[in-house]
Amino acid sequence: MKSIFRQAEGECYLCALLEQMPRYYPPSMLEEHHIFGGPYRKASEKFGLKLNLCKHHHTGDIKGNKDAVHSPDKNDYGDFLMRMAQSKFEETHSREEFRQIFGKSRL
């Protein structure tokens, strides 16, 4: 399933959101981020809870980027994306369904 989030082709979701100026990348420069990973990765895929992110915002780079969702340094981007995804999910499903599928509410 495609993402349920509106995103232009080649756009990094966080670049567009944080910088309020979309940056466009060739497909090879974008990485798919499943908002709920680990045991919930398949559910993220099933319900379209995933985004395209540039490497800078997904896994970082050799400089130790602190803006990456998967940065070893704690930031709020992962939590923010989870709350946003839950809100989007609840536009068509209940909070109880969300809890049953994704373990707990983030809202």
DSSP file (Angstrom, degrees, kcal/mol; ACC not computed):
  #  RESIDUE AA STRUCTURE BP1 BP2  ACC     N-H-->O    O-->H-N    N-H-->O    O-->H-N    TCO  KAPPA ALPHA  PHI   PSI    X-CA   Y-CA   Z-CA
    1    1 A M              0   0    0      0, 0.0    47,-0.1     0, 0.0     3,-0.1   0.000 360.0 360.0 360.0 144.6    0.0    0.0    0.0
    2    2 A K        -     0   0    0      1,-0.2     2,-0.1    44,-0.1    48,-0.0  -0.284 360.0 -78.1 -75.2 169.3    1.1    3.5   -0.7
    3    3 A S        -     0   0    0      1,-0.1    46,-0.2     2,-0.1    -1,-0.2  -0.387  26.7-142.2 -66.9 145.2    1.5    6.1    2.1
    4    4 A I  S    S+     0   0    0     44,-2.6     2,-0.4    46,-0.1    -1,-0.1   0.477  78.6  92.9 -85.2  -2.5   -1.7    7.7    3.3
    5    5 A F  S    S-     0   0    0     45,-0.4     2,-0.5    43,-0.4    -2,-0.1  -0.729  85.0-116.2 -92.7 139.7    0.2   11.0    3.6
    6    6 A R        +     0   0    0     -2,-0.4     2,-0.3     7,-0.0    -2,-0.1  -0.614  49.2 156.5 -75.0 125.3    0.2   13.5    0.8
    7    7 A Q        -     0   0    0     -2,-0.5     3,-0.1    -4,-0.1     2,-0.1  -0.956  39.2-123.3-154.4 128.4    3.7   13.8   -0.5
    8    8 A A    >   -     0   0    0     -2,-0.3     3,-2.0     1,-0.1     2,-0.1  -0.378  45.8 -88.2 -70.2 151.8    5.0   14.9   -3.9
    9    9 A E  T 3  S+     0   0    0      1,-0.3    -1,-0.1    -2,-0.1     3,-0.1  -0.397 115.1  15.2 -61.0 131.8    7.3   12.5   -5.8
   10   10 A G  T 3  S+     0   0    0      1,-0.3    15,-3.4    14,-0.1     2,-0.4   0.499  98.2 130.2  83.5   4.7   10.9   13.1   -4.8
   11   11 A E  B <   -A   24   0A   0     -3,-2.0     2,-0.6    13,-0.2    -1,-0.3  -0.748  55.6-137.6 -98.1 138.0   10.0   15.1   -1.7
   12   12 A C     >  -     0   0    0     11,-1.2     4,-2.2    -2,-0.4    11,-0.3  -0.827  15.4-144.9 -86.1 124.6   11.3   14.5    1.8
   13   13 A Y  H  > S+     0   0    0     39,-2.4     4,-2.1    -2,-0.6    -1,-0.2   0.901  97.2  44.5 -59.7 -43.9    8.4   14.8    4.2
   14   14 A L  H  >>S+     0   0    0     38,-0.2     4,-3.1     2,-0.2     5,-0.6   0.859 109.1  55.3 -74.4 -34.2   10.4   16.4    7.0
   15   15 A C  H  >5S+     0   0    0      1,-0.2     4,-1.9     2,-0.2     6,-0.8   0.953 113.2  43.7 -57.7 -47.6   12.3   18.8    4.7
   16   16 A A  H  X5S+     0   0    0     -4,-2.2     4,-0.6     4,-0.2    -2,-0.2   0.898 119.7  42.0 -65.1 -41.0    9.0   20.1    3.5
   17   17 A L  H  <5S+     0   0    0     -4,-2.1    -2,-0.2    -5,-0.2    -3,-0.2   0.935 122.6  34.9 -74.1 -48.0    7.4   20.2    7.0
   18   18 A L  H  <5S+     0   0    0     -4,-3.1    -3,-0.2     1,-0.2    -2,-0.2   0.877 128.1  34.2 -78.8 -39.0   10.3   21.6    9.0
   19   19 A E  H  <<S-     0   0    0     -4,-1.9    -1,-0.2    -5,-0.6    -3,-0.2   0.524  93.7-139.1 -94.9  -5.7   11.9   24.0    6.4
   20   20 A Q  S  < S+     0   0    0     -4,-0.6    -4,-0.2    -5,-0.3    -3,-0.1   0.768  80.5  91.3  50.1  28.6    8.5   24.9    4.9
   21   21 A M  S    S-     0   0    0     -6,-0.8    -1,-0.1     2,-0.0    -2,-0.1  -0.787  79.7-130.0-149.8 101.5   10.2   24.6    1.6
   22   22 A P        -     0   0    0      0, 0.0     2,-0.4     0, 0.0    -9,-0.1  -0.190  15.8-155.8 -57.6 140.4   10.1   21.3   -0.1
   23   23 A R        -     0   0    0    -11,-0.3   -11,-1.2     2,-0.0     2,-0.4  -0.951   9.7-145.3-112.7 138.7   13.4   19.8   -1.4
   24   24 A Y  B     -A   11   0A   0     -2,-0.4   -13,-0.2   -13,-0.2   -14,-0.1  -0.884  16.9-174.7-111.3 137.4   13.2   17.3   -4.2
   25   25 A Y        -     0   0    0    -15,-3.4     5,-0.1    -2,-0.4    -2,-0.0  -0.876  32.5-101.7-125.4 153.4   15.6   14.4   -4.4
   26   26 A P    >   -     0   0    0      0, 0.0     3,-2.6     0, 0.0     4,-0.4  -0.450  46.6-104.3 -66.8 153.8   16.2   11.7   -7.0
   27   27 A P  G >  S+     0   0    0      0, 0.0     3,-1.4     0, 0.0   -17,-0.0   0.812 120.2  62.1 -51.5 -33.8   14.6    8.4   -5.9
   28   28 A S  G 3  S+     0   0    0      1,-0.3     0, 0.0     3,-0.0     0, 0.0   0.666 100.4  54.8 -68.7 -14.2   18.0    6.9   -5.0
   29   29 A M  G <  S+     0   0    0     -3,-2.6    26,-0.9    25,-0.0     2,-0.3   0.452  95.9  80.6 -98.1  -2.1   18.4    9.7   -2.4
   30   30 A L  E <   -B   54   0B   0     -3,-1.4     2,-0.4    -4,-0.4    24,-0.2  -0.798  60.8-159.3-106.5 149.1   15.1    8.9   -0.5
   31   31 A E  E     -B   53   0B   0     22,-3.2    22,-2.8    -2,-0.3     2,-0.5  -0.974  21.5-119.6-126.7 140.9   14.5    6.2    2.0
   32   32 A E  E     -B   52   0B   0     -2,-0.4     2,-0.6    20,-0.2    20,-0.2  -0.664  26.9-160.8 -80.9 127.3   11.1    4.7    3.0
   33   33 A H  E     -B   51   0B   0     18,-3.4    18,-2.2    -2,-0.5     2,-0.6  -0.945   8.6-151.5-112.8 117.4   10.4    5.2    6.7
   34   34 A H  E     -B   50   0B   0     -2,-0.6    16,-0.2    16,-0.2     3,-0.1  -0.793  12.7-147.5 -83.8 119.0    7.8    3.0    8.4
   35   35 A I  S    S+     0   0    0     14,-2.1     2,-0.7    -2,-0.6    -1,-0.2   0.869  89.7  41.1 -62.5 -39.2    6.5    5.1   11.2
   36   36 A F  S    S+     0   0    0     13,-0.5     8,-0.4     4,-0.2    -1,-0.2  -0.930  84.5 175.9-110.3 110.3    5.8    2.2   13.5
   37   37 A G    >   +     0   0    0     -2,-0.7     3,-2.2     3,-0.1     6,-0.1  -0.030  40.2  38.8 -97.7-160.3    8.7   -0.2   13.2
   38   38 A G  G >  S-     0   0    0      1,-0.3     3,-1.6     2,-0.2     4,-0.3  -0.309 130.0  -0.6  56.8-129.1    9.8   -3.5   14.8
   39   39 A P  G 3  S+     0   0    0      0, 0.0    -1,-0.3     0, 0.0     4,-0.2   0.635 138.7  53.3 -67.5 -11.5    6.7   -5.7   15.5
   40   40 A Y  G <> S+     0   0    0     -3,-2.2     4,-2.5     1,-0.1    -4,-0.2   0.338  77.0  99.4-104.0   5.4    4.4   -3.1   13.9
   41   41 A R  H <> S+     0   0    0     -3,-1.6     4,-2.2     1,-0.2     5,-0.1   0.913  82.5  49.7 -59.7 -45.0    6.3   -2.6   10.6
   42   42 A K  H  > S+     0   0    0     -4,-0.3     4,-2.7     1,-0.2    -1,-0.2   0.882 111.3  49.8 -63.8 -37.5    3.9   -4.9    8.7
   43   43 A A  H  > S+     0   0    0      2,-0.2     4,-2.5    -4,-0.2     6,-0.3   0.890 108.0  53.6 -67.8 -38.7    0.9   -3.0   10.1
   44   44 A S  H  X>S+     0   0    0     -4,-2.5     5,-2.5    -8,-0.4     4,-0.6   0.922 112.1  45.6 -58.5 -43.1    2.6    0.3    9.1
   45   45 A E  H ><5S+     0   0    0     -4,-2.2     3,-0.9     3,-0.2    -2,-0.2   0.936 112.0  51.1 -64.2 -47.5    2.9   -1.1    5.6
   46   46 A K  H 3<5S+     0   0    0     -4,-2.7    -2,-0.2     1,-0.2    -1,-0.2   0.881 117.9  37.3 -59.4 -41.5   -0.7   -2.4    5.5
   47   47 A F  H 3<5S-     0   0    0     -4,-2.5    -1,-0.2    -5,-0.1    -2,-0.2   0.378 112.2-113.0 -97.3   4.4   -2.2    0.9    6.6
   48   48 A G  T <<5 +     0   0    0     -3,-0.9   -44,-2.6    -4,-0.6     2,-1.6   0.772  61.7 151.6  74.1  26.3    0.1    3.2    4.6
   49   49 A L      < +     0   0    0     -5,-2.5   -14,-2.1    -6,-0.3   -13,-0.5  -0.525  39.5 100.8 -90.9  70.1    1.8    4.7    7.7
   50   50 A K  E     -B   34   0B   0     -2,-1.6   -45,-0.4   -16,-0.2     2,-0.3  -0.970  48.7-163.8-150.0 158.1    5.1    5.4    6.0
   51   51 A L  E     -B   33   0B   0    -18,-2.2   -18,-3.4    -2,-0.3     2,-0.5  -0.939  25.5-112.6-141.1 158.6    6.9    8.3    4.5
   52   52 A N  E     +B   32   0B   0     -2,-0.3   -39,-2.4   -20,-0.2     2,-0.4  -0.865  39.6 179.2 -93.1 129.9    9.8    9.1    2.2
   53   53 A L  E     -B   31   0B   0    -22,-2.8   -22,-3.2    -2,-0.5   -41,-0.1  -0.963  29.3-116.3-128.9 146.8   12.6   10.8    4.0
   54   54 A C  E  >  -B   30   0B   0     -2,-0.4     4,-1.7   -24,-0.2     3,-0.5  -0.377  39.2-104.8 -70.2 161.7   16.0   12.0    2.8
   55   55 A K  H  >>S+     0   0    0    -26,-0.9     5,-2.6     1,-0.2     4,-1.1   0.874 120.4  61.2 -57.4 -38.2   19.0   10.3    4.4
   56   56 A H  H  45S+     0   0    0      1,-0.2    -1,-0.2     3,-0.2    11,-0.1   0.904 114.4  33.2 -55.3 -44.2   19.6   13.4    6.5
   57   57 A H  H  45S+     0   0    0     -3,-0.5    12,-2.8    11,-0.2    -1,-0.2   0.609 123.0  46.5 -91.6 -12.3   16.2   13.0    8.2
   58   58 A H  H  <5S-     0   0    0     -4,-1.7    12,-2.5    10,-0.3    -3,-0.2   0.924 135.2 -11.8 -93.1 -67.4   16.0    9.2    8.1
   59   59 A T  T  <5S-     0   0    0     -4,-1.1    -3,-0.2     1,-0.3     2,-0.1   0.478  90.2-133.2-116.0  -5.8   19.2    7.7    9.3
   60   60 A G      < -     0   0    0     -5,-2.6    -1,-0.3    -6,-0.2     2,-0.2  -0.416  23.0 -91.3  85.2-164.0   21.6   10.6    9.4
   61   61 A D    >   -     0   0    0     -5,-0.1     3,-2.0    -2,-0.1     4,-0.5  -0.760  45.9 -76.3-141.1-175.1   25.1   10.7    8.0
   62   62 A I  T 3  S+     0   0    0      1,-0.3    -2,-0.0    -2,-0.2     0, 0.0   0.652 121.3  68.7 -66.7 -13.5   28.6   10.1    9.1
   63   63 A K  T 3  S-     0   0    0      1,-0.0    -1,-0.3     0, 0.0    -3,-0.0   0.470 116.3-109.2 -83.3  -1.1   28.6   13.4   10.9
   64   64 A G    <   -     0   0    0     -3,-2.0    -2,-0.1     1,-0.1    -4,-0.1   0.940  37.3-150.1  76.2  47.8   26.1   12.1   13.5
   65   65 A N    >   -     0   0    0     -4,-0.5     3,-0.7     1,-0.2     8,-0.2  -0.281  11.4-161.7 -55.7 124.4   23.1   14.1   12.4
   66   66 A K  T 3  S+     0   0    0      1,-0.2    -1,-0.2     5,-0.1     5,-0.1   0.479  83.4  70.2 -86.9  -3.7   20.8   14.8   15.3
   67   67 A D  T 3  S+     0   0    0    -11,-0.1     2,-0.2     8,-0.1    -1,-0.2   0.422  74.5 109.8 -91.1   0.8   17.9   15.6   13.0
   68   68 A A  S X  S-     0   0    0     -3,-0.7     3,-1.7     1,-0.1   -10,-0.3  -0.552  70.7-135.4 -81.9 140.7   17.5   12.0   11.9
   69   69 A V  T 3  S+     0   0    0    -12,-2.8     9,-0.2     1,-0.3     6,-0.2   0.875 110.1  42.8 -58.3 -38.2   14.4   10.0   13.0
   70   70 A H  T 3  S+     0   0    0    -12,-2.5    -1,-0.3   -13,-0.1   -12,-0.1  -0.031  85.4 140.5 -99.8  30.3   16.8    7.0   13.7
   71   71 A S    <   -     0   0    0     -3,-1.7     4,-0.2     2,-0.2    -5,-0.1  -0.456  58.3-133.5 -69.8 142.5   19.5    9.1   15.3
   72   72 A P  S    S+     0   0    0      0, 0.0     2,-0.5     0, 0.0    -1,-0.1   0.769  93.7  79.5 -67.0 -22.0   21.1    7.6   18.4
   73   73 A D  S    S-     0   0    0     -8,-0.2    -2,-0.2    -5,-0.1     2,-0.1  -0.749  97.5-111.4 -85.0 128.9   20.6   11.0   20.0
   74   74 A K        +     0   0    0     -2,-0.5     2,-0.3    -4,-0.1    -1,-0.1  -0.356  47.4 161.4 -64.0 131.5   17.0   11.4   21.2
   75   75 A N        -     0   0    0     -6,-0.2     4,-0.4    -4,-0.2     3,-0.3  -0.873  46.3-115.2-138.3 176.3   14.9   13.9   19.3
   76   76 A D  S  > S+     0   0    0     -2,-0.3     4,-2.7     1,-0.2     5,-0.2   0.429  88.4  93.8 -95.1   1.1   11.2   14.4   19.0
   77   77 A Y  H  > S+     0   0    0      1,-0.2     4,-2.6     2,-0.2     5,-0.2   0.915  85.8  47.5 -64.5 -44.1   10.8   13.6   15.3
   78   78 A G  H  > S+     0   0    0     -3,-0.3     4,-2.0    -9,-0.2    -1,-0.2   0.930 115.4  45.4 -62.0 -45.6    9.9    9.9   15.7
   79   79 A D  H  > S+     0   0    0     -4,-0.4     4,-2.4     2,-0.2    -2,-0.2   0.901 112.3  52.3 -64.3 -41.0    7.4   10.6   18.4
   80   80 A F  H  X S+     0   0    0     -4,-2.7     4,-2.5     1,-0.2    -2,-0.2   0.927 109.8  48.2 -60.3 -45.9    5.9   13.5   16.4
   81   81 A L  H  X S+     0   0    0     -4,-2.6     4,-2.5     1,-0.2    -1,-0.2   0.864 110.2  52.6 -64.9 -35.8    5.5   11.3   13.3
   82   82 A M  H  X S+     0   0    0     -4,-2.0     4,-2.4     2,-0.2    -1,-0.2   0.922 111.1  45.9 -65.7 -43.5    3.8    8.6   15.5
   83   83 A R  H  X S+     0   0    0     -4,-2.4     4,-2.3     2,-0.2    -2,-0.2   0.920 113.9  49.1 -63.6 -43.2    1.3   11.0   16.9
   84   84 A M  H  X S+     0   0    0     -4,-2.5     4,-2.2     1,-0.2    -2,-0.2   0.911 111.8  49.0 -62.6 -42.9    0.6   12.4   13.4
   85   85 A A  H  X S+     0   0    0     -4,-2.5     4,-2.8     2,-0.2    -1,-0.2   0.890 109.8  51.2 -65.5 -40.1    0.2    8.9   12.0
   86   86 A Q  H  X S+     0   0    0     -4,-2.4     4,-2.5     2,-0.2    -1,-0.2   0.922 109.3  50.6 -64.2 -42.4   -2.2    7.9   14.8
   87   87 A S  H  < S+     0   0    0     -4,-2.3     4,-0.3     2,-0.2    -2,-0.2   0.920 112.5  46.7 -59.3 -44.1   -4.3   11.0   14.1
   88   88 A K  H >< S+     0   0    0     -4,-2.2     3,-1.3     1,-0.2     4,-0.3   0.915 111.7  51.0 -64.8 -43.4   -4.4   10.2   10.4
   89   89 A F  H >X S+     0   0    0     -4,-2.8     3,-1.7     1,-0.3     4,-1.0   0.896 104.7  58.0 -59.1 -41.9   -5.3    6.6   11.2
   90   90 A E  T 3< S+     0   0    0     -4,-2.5    -1,-0.3     1,-0.3    -2,-0.2   0.500  85.6  78.7 -74.1  -2.8   -8.1    7.7   13.5
   91   91 A E  T <4 S+     0   0    0     -3,-1.3    -1,-0.3    -4,-0.3    -2,-0.2   0.768 116.3  15.8 -69.6 -24.2   -9.8    9.6   10.6
   92   92 A T  T <4 S+     0   0    0     -3,-1.7     2,-0.3    -4,-0.3    -2,-0.2   0.416 130.3  44.2-127.8  -2.5  -11.1    6.3    9.4
   93   93 A H  S  < S-     0   0    0     -4,-1.0     2,-0.1     3,-0.0    -1,-0.1  -0.879  82.0-102.1-137.3 167.4  -10.6    3.9   12.4
   94   94 A S     >  -     0   0    0     -2,-0.3     4,-1.9     1,-0.1     5,-0.1  -0.458  27.5-116.6 -88.4 164.2  -11.2    4.1   16.2
   95   95 A R  H  > S+     0   0    0      1,-0.2     4,-2.6     2,-0.2     5,-0.2   0.867 117.2  57.2 -65.7 -36.2   -8.6    4.6   18.9
   96   96 A E  H  > S+     0   0    0      2,-0.2     4,-2.4     1,-0.2    -1,-0.2   0.903 105.3  50.1 -62.4 -40.8   -9.4    1.2   20.2
   97   97 A E  H  > S+     0   0    0      2,-0.2     4,-2.2     1,-0.2     5,-0.2   0.916 109.4  52.4 -61.3 -41.8   -8.5   -0.3   16.8
   98   98 A F  H  X S+     0   0    0     -4,-1.9     4,-3.5     1,-0.2     5,-0.2   0.945 109.8  48.0 -59.1 -47.8   -5.3    1.6   16.8
   99   99 A R  H  X S+     0   0    0     -4,-2.6     4,-1.5     1,-0.2    -1,-0.2   0.900 111.0  51.0 -59.9 -42.2   -4.4    0.2   20.3
  100  100 A Q  H  < S+     0   0    0     -4,-2.4    -1,-0.2    -5,-0.2    -2,-0.2   0.883 120.1  34.9 -63.8 -37.4   -5.2   -3.3   19.2
  101  101 A I  H  < S+     0   0    0     -4,-2.2    -2,-0.2    -5,-0.2    -1,-0.2   0.889 129.6  30.1 -84.6 -41.8   -3.0   -3.0   16.1
  102  102 A F  H  < S-     0   0    0     -4,-3.5     2,-0.9    -5,-0.2    -3,-0.2   0.249 101.6-118.2-110.9  11.7   -0.2   -0.8   17.3
  103  103 A G  S  < S+     0   0    0     -4,-1.5     2,-0.3    -5,-0.2    -4,-0.1  -0.161  80.3  11.6  89.1 -43.4    0.0   -1.7   21.0
  104  104 A K  S    S-     0   0    0     -2,-0.9     2,-0.3    -6,-0.2    -2,-0.0  -0.987  79.3 -93.8-161.2 163.5   -0.8    1.7   22.6
  105  105 A S        -     0   0    0     -2,-0.3   -22,-0.1     1,-0.1   -10,-0.0  -0.624  17.8-165.1 -83.1 142.1   -2.1    5.1   21.9
  106  106 A R              0   0    0     -2,-0.3    -1,-0.1   -24,-0.2   -23,-0.1   0.387 360.0 360.0-101.9  -0.9    0.5    7.9   21.3
  107  107 A L              0   0    0    -25,-0.1    -1,-0.1   -24,-0.1    -2,-0.0   0.395 360.0 360.0-105.0 360.0   -2.2   10.6   21.8
